[in-house]
Amino acid sequence: MDKPDAPFLNEPPELVRIANQCVACGLCLPHCPTYRKTLSEADSPRGRIFMMRSVLEGQVPLSDTFAGHIDLCLSCRRCELVCPSRVEYGKLVEGMRAYLNTHRSLPAGRRWLRDRLLALAASPRQLKLAGALLRLGQRLGLSALAGGLLQRLGLKRLEAALPEVKDDWQVVRSAPGKRGEVGLFLGCVARFADSETLQATAFVLEQLGYGVRVPEAQTCCGALHRHAGEPNQAADLDRRNREAFAGLNTVIVAATGCAPALKEALAPVGIAVREATEFLAQAQGWDNAKLAPLNGKIAVHEPCSQANVLKDTASPYALLKRIPGAEIVPLPGNDQCCGGAGAYFLLQPRMANALLDDKIQAIKDIAPRYVATANLGCALHMGCGVKDSGLETELLHPVTLVAKQMGFKH
């Protein structure tokens, strides 16, 4: 049933071919988050493409300065939406990072941090242990000690971002529902940092008549590894997930950042991957569902992965509008990245925080009761800003908000 992995895009001729599609029109510049902050051509898609082509063709030498401009890219792929030449910028920058990883040496500290993050994401066993240790530390009041350790490891921002760790996901399989059975993808950090969303998703699915299977052997989607230029590691994760979800027709993903990568991994074996808000907005079974009213404003944040890659910003609004009495509005500035971008907010904190400031100001301007976002990385990153600013706004996944109004308790 399985098929061999397709070759990953990291060979110079193929990268040059994609780069040559760029006609340097500049329409991408005002849509690029890093360019809007620096006003530097080198931090725009057009500028990065020109530099990538020059390096790959040997016109200019590979340098730390060039690598720094590539590293600063958020891979938000907003530029792809407005590109008249349809340049596949996401493939180009991921391929370039893979090329860089074989042609440069990162500083020891940064290499260590990067490798530890990728190794943690790829290991369910390590994730379970990390969740247990964090949960124990929080319950024993050892947050200061944990914060000091994370600061030494360069992960202080992660300690600030993590919510209270209540429990991790328990492998379950509900009884087959009258509408069939679907798989539920857990992701990596979400297993302990966002188990509420995972449980809420399973709850709503079961309420609508779907059986839910959670395969124990599943692992990370590999998006973090691809963004970091590690295609071989990502390919191994793809293979493991194909084996884990074999026998299912549909897999539901609660994190928009994971959905595109998992789609690519499971499509070759005929398994459909559906983002949770998109699936639930179109699901049957709502006629018998009862939702309690919610009086308050819900601002919808549109993650880059949902808007620019999945190209579906309508589903979260459609799902949330099922809540009686709620005022559903877009968060101002949804056309720009929040700066979370997977592990970006840990590896590029200066730019990430500059972009975060804009989101926090948007929240202050409209003062919503909730901000609904379907991306865990965005929720963690914006959660830091909300906490630091003393705002009372709560960040929740759209599915979690709906589940709570249906009686879900975590």
C-alpha positions as CSV (number, residue, x, y, z in Angstrom):
1,M,0.0,0.0,0.0
2,D,2.8,2.4,0.9
3,K,4.8,4.2,-1.8
4,P,8.4,5.2,-1.7
5,D,9.1,8.7,-0.5
6,A,9.4,11.3,-3.3
7,P,12.8,13.0,-3.5
8,F,13.0,16.1,-1.5
9,L,13.8,19.4,-3.1
10,N,17.3,20.3,-2.1
11,E,19.3,20.0,-5.3
12,P,20.7,23.3,-6.7
13,P,19.4,22.8,-10.3
14,E,15.8,22.3,-9.1
15,L,16.1,25.2,-6.7
16,V,17.4,27.4,-9.5
17,R,14.5,26.4,-11.7
18,I,12.0,27.6,-9.2
19,A,13.9,30.7,-8.4
20,N,14.0,31.6,-12.2
21,Q,10.2,31.7,-12.2
22,C,10.4,35.0,-10.2
23,V,10.1,38.0,-12.5
24,A,11.1,40.5,-9.7
25,C,7.8,42.4,-10.0
26,G,7.9,43.3,-6.3
27,L,4.2,42.6,-5.6
28,C,5.2,40.4,-2.7
29,L,7.1,43.1,-0.8
30,P,4.2,44.8,1.1
31,H,2.8,41.4,2.1
32,C,6.1,40.1,3.6
33,P,6.1,40.4,7.4
34,T,9.9,40.7,7.7
35,Y,10.2,43.3,4.9
36,R,7.5,45.4,6.5
37,K,9.6,45.5,9.7
38,T,13.1,46.0,8.2
39,L,12.3,47.7,4.9
40,S,15.3,45.8,3.6
41,E,15.2,44.2,0.2
42,A,17.3,41.3,1.5
43,D,14.4,40.5,3.9
44,S,11.8,40.3,1.2
45,P,10.8,37.3,-0.9
46,R,12.1,39.0,-4.1
47,G,15.4,39.8,-2.4
48,R,15.8,36.4,-0.9
49,I,15.1,34.7,-4.2
50,F,17.7,36.8,-6.0
51,M,20.3,36.0,-3.3
52,M,19.5,32.3,-3.4
53,R,19.9,32.1,-7.1
54,S,23.2,34.0,-7.0
55,V,24.6,31.7,-4.3
56,L,23.4,28.5,-6.1
57,E,24.8,29.6,-9.4
58,G,28.2,30.5,-7.7
59,Q,27.9,34.2,-8.5
60,V,28.4,35.1,-4.9
61,P,29.9,33.1,-2.0
62,L,27.8,31.5,0.7
63,S,28.1,33.7,3.8
64,D,26.7,34.1,7.3
65,T,25.0,37.3,6.2
66,F,23.1,35.5,3.5
67,A,22.2,32.6,5.8
68,G,20.9,35.1,8.3
69,H,18.4,36.6,5.8
70,I,17.2,33.1,5.0
71,D,16.9,32.1,8.7
72,L,14.8,35.3,9.3
73,C,12.1,34.2,6.9
74,L,9.0,33.0,8.7
75,S,8.0,30.6,5.9
76,C,4.5,32.2,6.2
77,R,4.1,31.9,2.4
78,R,2.0,35.0,2.2
79,C,4.0,35.9,-0.9
80,E,2.7,32.8,-2.7
81,L,-0.9,34.2,-2.5
82,V,0.0,37.4,-4.4
83,C,2.7,36.0,-6.8
84,P,1.5,36.4,-10.4
85,S,4.2,33.9,-11.5
86,R,3.1,31.3,-8.9
87,V,6.6,30.9,-7.5
88,E,6.6,28.0,-5.0
89,Y,8.4,30.0,-2.4
90,G,7.8,27.6,0.4
91,K,9.5,24.7,-1.4
92,L,12.3,27.1,-2.4
93,V,13.1,28.3,1.1
94,E,12.9,24.8,2.6
95,G,15.1,23.4,-0.1
96,M,17.6,26.3,0.5
97,R,17.7,25.5,4.2
98,A,18.4,21.9,3.4
99,Y,21.2,23.0,1.1
100,L,22.6,25.4,3.8
101,N,22.6,22.6,6.4
102,T,25.1,20.7,4.2
103,H,27.3,23.7,3.4
104,R,27.6,25.6,6.7
105,S,28.1,25.1,10.4
106,L,25.8,26.7,12.9
107,P,27.3,28.1,16.2
108,A,27.4,25.3,18.7
109,G,24.8,26.7,21.0
110,R,22.3,27.4,18.3
111,R,22.9,24.0,16.7
112,W,22.4,22.3,20.0
113,L,19.1,24.1,20.7
114,R,17.8,23.5,17.2
115,D,18.7,19.8,17.3
116,R,17.1,19.3,20.8
117,L,13.8,20.9,19.7
118,L,13.7,18.7,16.6
119,A,14.6,15.5,18.5
120,L,11.9,16.3,21.1
121,A,9.2,16.8,18.5
122,A,10.0,13.5,16.9
123,S,9.9,11.4,20.0
124,P,6.5,10.6,21.6
125,R,8.4,9.0,24.5
126,Q,10.5,12.1,25.2
127,L,7.4,14.3,24.8
128,K,5.5,12.2,27.4
129,L,8.4,12.5,29.8
130,A,8.7,16.2,29.2
131,G,5.0,16.7,29.8
132,A,5.2,14.6,33.1
133,L,8.1,16.7,34.3
134,L,6.5,20.0,33.5
135,R,3.2,18.9,35.1
136,L,5.1,17.8,38.3
137,G,7.1,21.0,38.4
138,Q,4.0,23.1,38.1
139,R,2.1,21.2,40.8
140,L,5.1,21.3,43.2
141,G,5.5,25.0,42.6
142,L,8.9,24.6,41.0
143,S,8.2,27.0,38.1
144,A,11.0,29.3,39.1
145,L,13.5,26.4,39.1
146,A,12.1,25.2,35.8
147,G,12.3,28.7,34.4
148,G,15.9,29.0,35.4
149,L,16.8,25.7,33.7
150,L,15.0,26.6,30.5
151,Q,16.7,30.0,30.5
152,R,20.1,28.3,30.7
153,L,19.0,26.2,27.7
154,G,17.9,29.2,25.8
155,L,14.2,28.2,26.2
156,K,13.0,30.8,28.7
157,R,10.4,32.0,26.3
158,L,9.0,28.5,26.0
159,E,8.6,28.3,29.8
160,A,6.6,31.5,29.6
161,A,4.5,30.3,26.7
162,L,3.4,26.9,28.1
163,P,0.0,26.8,29.8
164,E,-0.8,24.7,32.9
165,V,0.0,21.1,31.9
166,K,-3.0,19.2,33.2
167,D,-2.4,15.8,31.6
168,D,-1.2,14.3,28.3
169,W,-3.2,12.4,25.8
170,Q,-4.3,8.9,26.6
171,V,-4.5,6.6,23.6
172,V,-8.2,5.8,23.0
173,R,-10.5,4.3,20.5
174,S,-14.2,5.2,20.9
175,A,-17.0,2.9,19.7
176,P,-17.6,3.2,15.9
177,G,-20.1,6.0,15.4
178,K,-23.1,5.9,13.1
179,R,-21.3,8.3,10.7
180,G,-18.1,6.1,10.6
181,E,-14.7,6.3,12.2
182,V,-12.0,9.0,11.8
183,G,-8.5,9.2,13.1
184,L,-7.3,12.0,15.4
185,F,-3.8,13.4,14.9
186,L,-2.0,14.4,18.1
187,G,1.0,16.3,16.9
188,C,4.0,16.8,19.1
189,V,3.9,19.5,21.8
190,A,0.1,19.5,21.7
191,R,0.1,16.1,23.5
192,F,0.9,17.9,26.8
193,A,0.6,21.6,26.1
194,D,-2.8,21.5,24.4
195,S,-4.5,18.2,25.4
196,E,-7.7,20.3,26.0
197,T,-8.0,21.0,22.3
198,L,-7.4,17.3,21.4
199,Q,-10.0,16.1,23.9
200,A,-12.5,18.8,22.8
201,T,-12.1,17.7,19.2
202,A,-12.7,14.1,20.1
203,F,-15.7,15.2,22.2
204,V,-17.4,17.1,19.4
205,L,-16.7,14.4,16.8
206,E,-18.3,11.8,19.1
207,Q,-21.3,14.1,19.8
208,L,-21.9,14.4,16.1
209,G,-21.8,10.6,15.7
210,Y,-18.2,9.8,14.7
211,G,-16.0,7.2,16.2
212,V,-12.5,8.4,17.0
213,R,-9.3,6.3,16.8
214,V,-6.0,7.6,18.1
215,P,-3.2,5.4,17.0
216,E,-0.4,5.0,19.5
217,A,2.4,4.8,16.9
218,Q,1.7,8.2,15.3
219,T,4.4,10.9,15.6
220,C,5.2,14.5,14.7
221,C,4.0,15.7,11.2
222,G,7.5,16.8,10.3
223,A,6.7,20.5,9.5
224,L,9.3,21.7,12.0
225,H,11.9,19.5,10.4
226,R,11.1,20.6,6.9
227,H,11.2,24.3,7.9
228,A,14.6,23.7,9.5
229,G,16.0,22.1,6.3
230,E,16.0,18.5,7.5
231,P,14.0,16.6,4.8
232,N,15.4,13.2,5.6
233,Q,14.1,13.4,9.2
234,A,10.7,14.6,7.9
235,A,10.6,11.7,5.5
236,D,11.1,9.2,8.3
237,L,8.2,10.9,10.2
238,D,6.0,10.6,7.1
239,R,6.7,6.9,6.9
240,R,5.9,6.3,10.6
241,N,2.6,8.2,10.3
242,R,1.6,6.3,7.1
243,E,2.1,3.1,9.1
244,A,0.2,4.4,12.1
245,F,-2.9,5.6,10.3
246,A,-3.1,2.6,7.8
247,G,-6.7,1.4,7.5
248,L,-8.3,4.7,8.1
249,N,-10.0,6.8,5.4
250,T,-9.9,10.2,7.2
251,V,-7.6,11.8,9.8
252,I,-8.6,15.0,11.6
253,V,-5.9,17.5,12.5
254,A,-6.6,20.2,15.1
255,A,-3.4,22.3,14.4
256,T,-3.4,24.1,11.1
257,G,0.4,24.1,11.1
258,C,0.4,20.3,11.0
259,A,-2.3,19.8,8.4
260,P,-0.4,20.6,5.2
261,A,2.5,18.4,6.1
262,L,0.3,15.5,7.1
263,K,-1.7,15.9,3.9
264,E,1.5,15.4,1.8
265,A,2.5,12.4,4.0
266,L,-0.8,10.5,3.8
267,A,-2.1,11.4,0.4
268,P,0.1,8.8,-1.4
269,V,-1.7,6.1,0.5
270,G,-5.2,7.4,-0.1
271,I,-5.9,8.8,3.4
272,A,-7.7,12.1,3.5
273,V,-6.4,14.7,6.0
274,R,-9.0,17.3,7.2
275,E,-8.3,20.3,9.3
276,A,-10.7,20.2,12.3
277,T,-12.6,23.4,11.8
278,E,-13.1,22.6,8.1
279,F,-14.3,19.1,8.8
280,L,-16.6,20.1,11.6
281,A,-18.1,23.1,9.8
282,Q,-19.2,20.7,7.1
283,A,-20.0,17.7,9.3
284,Q,-23.5,16.1,9.7
285,G,-25.1,15.7,13.0
286,W,-25.6,19.4,14.1
287,D,-29.3,19.2,13.9
288,N,-29.5,17.4,17.2
289,A,-26.6,19.2,18.9
290,K,-27.4,21.7,21.6
291,L,-25.1,24.7,22.3
292,A,-25.4,27.0,25.2
293,P,-25.4,30.8,24.4
294,L,-22.2,32.8,24.9
295,N,-22.6,36.5,25.3
296,G,-19.3,38.1,24.2
297,K,-17.0,38.9,21.4
298,I,-14.8,36.2,19.8
299,A,-12.0,37.5,17.6
300,V,-10.8,35.0,15.0
301,H,-7.1,34.9,14.4
302,E,-6.3,33.5,10.9
303,P,-3.0,31.5,11.1
304,C,-0.7,31.7,8.1
305,S,-0.9,28.0,7.6
306,Q,-4.7,28.2,7.4
307,A,-4.9,31.3,5.2
308,N,-1.8,30.9,3.0
309,V,-1.4,27.2,2.7
310,L,-4.7,25.5,3.3
311,K,-6.4,28.6,1.8
312,D,-9.4,28.3,4.1
313,T,-10.3,31.1,6.4
314,A,-14.0,30.6,6.3
315,S,-14.3,27.4,8.3
316,P,-13.5,28.8,11.8
317,Y,-16.1,31.5,11.4
318,A,-18.7,29.1,10.1
319,L,-18.1,26.8,13.1
320,L,-18.1,29.5,15.7
321,K,-21.4,31.0,14.3
322,R,-23.1,27.9,15.7
323,I,-22.7,29.4,19.2
324,P,-25.9,31.3,20.0
325,G,-25.4,35.0,21.0
326,A,-21.7,35.2,20.2
327,E,-20.3,38.1,18.3
328,I,-17.8,36.7,15.8
329,V,-15.3,39.2,14.3
330,P,-11.9,38.9,12.6
331,L,-8.8,40.0,14.5
332,P,-7.4,43.1,12.8
333,G,-4.2,42.5,11.0
334,N,-5.0,38.9,10.0
335,D,-3.0,39.4,6.8
336,Q,0.2,39.4,8.8
337,C,2.0,36.7,10.7
338,C,2.0,36.8,14.5
339,G,5.6,35.7,14.6
340,G,5.0,32.2,16.2
341,A,5.8,30.2,13.0
342,G,6.5,26.9,14.7
343,A,9.8,27.2,16.6
344,Y,10.5,30.6,15.1
345,F,9.6,32.5,18.2
346,L,12.2,30.6,20.1
347,L,15.0,30.9,17.5
348,Q,14.3,34.4,16.2
349,P,12.8,36.2,19.3
350,R,13.5,39.8,18.2
351,M,11.5,39.6,15.0
352,A,8.9,37.3,16.5
353,N,8.3,39.8,19.3
354,A,8.1,42.8,16.9
355,L,5.3,41.0,15.1
356,L,3.7,39.9,18.3
357,D,3.4,43.6,19.4
358,D,1.1,44.2,16.5
359,K,-1.2,41.4,17.4
360,I,-1.4,42.5,21.1
361,Q,-2.2,46.0,20.0
362,A,-5.0,44.6,17.8
363,I,-6.4,42.7,20.7
364,K,-6.3,45.8,22.9
365,D,-8.1,47.8,20.2
366,I,-11.1,45.6,20.0
367,A,-11.0,44.0,23.5
368,P,-12.6,40.6,22.7
369,R,-13.5,38.1,25.4
370,Y,-11.8,35.4,23.4
371,V,-9.3,35.1,20.6
372,A,-9.9,31.9,18.7
373,T,-6.9,30.4,16.8
374,A,-6.5,27.0,15.2
375,N,-2.7,26.9,15.5
376,L,-1.0,25.9,18.7
377,G,2.2,27.7,18.0
378,C,0.3,31.0,17.4
379,A,-1.7,30.4,20.6
380,L,1.5,29.9,22.7
381,H,3.2,32.9,21.2
382,M,0.3,35.2,21.5
383,G,-0.4,33.8,24.9
384,C,2.9,35.2,26.1
385,G,2.0,38.7,24.9
386,V,-1.5,38.5,26.4
387,K,0.0,37.4,29.7
388,D,2.8,40.0,29.6
389,S,0.3,42.8,28.8
390,G,-2.1,41.8,31.7
391,L,-5.0,41.4,29.3
392,E,-8.0,39.3,30.3
393,T,-8.6,37.9,26.9
394,E,-8.5,34.1,26.7
395,L,-7.0,32.3,23.7
396,L,-8.8,29.1,22.7
397,H,-9.1,26.8,19.7
398,P,-12.4,27.4,17.8
399,V,-13.3,23.7,18.4
400,T,-12.7,24.1,22.1
401,L,-15.0,27.1,22.3
402,V,-17.7,25.1,20.5
403,A,-17.1,22.1,22.7
404,K,-17.5,24.0,25.9
405,Q,-20.9,25.3,24.8
406,M,-21.9,21.7,24.1
407,G,-21.0,20.7,27.7
408,F,-17.4,19.7,27.4
409,K,-15.3,20.0,30.5
410,H,-11.5,19.4,30.7
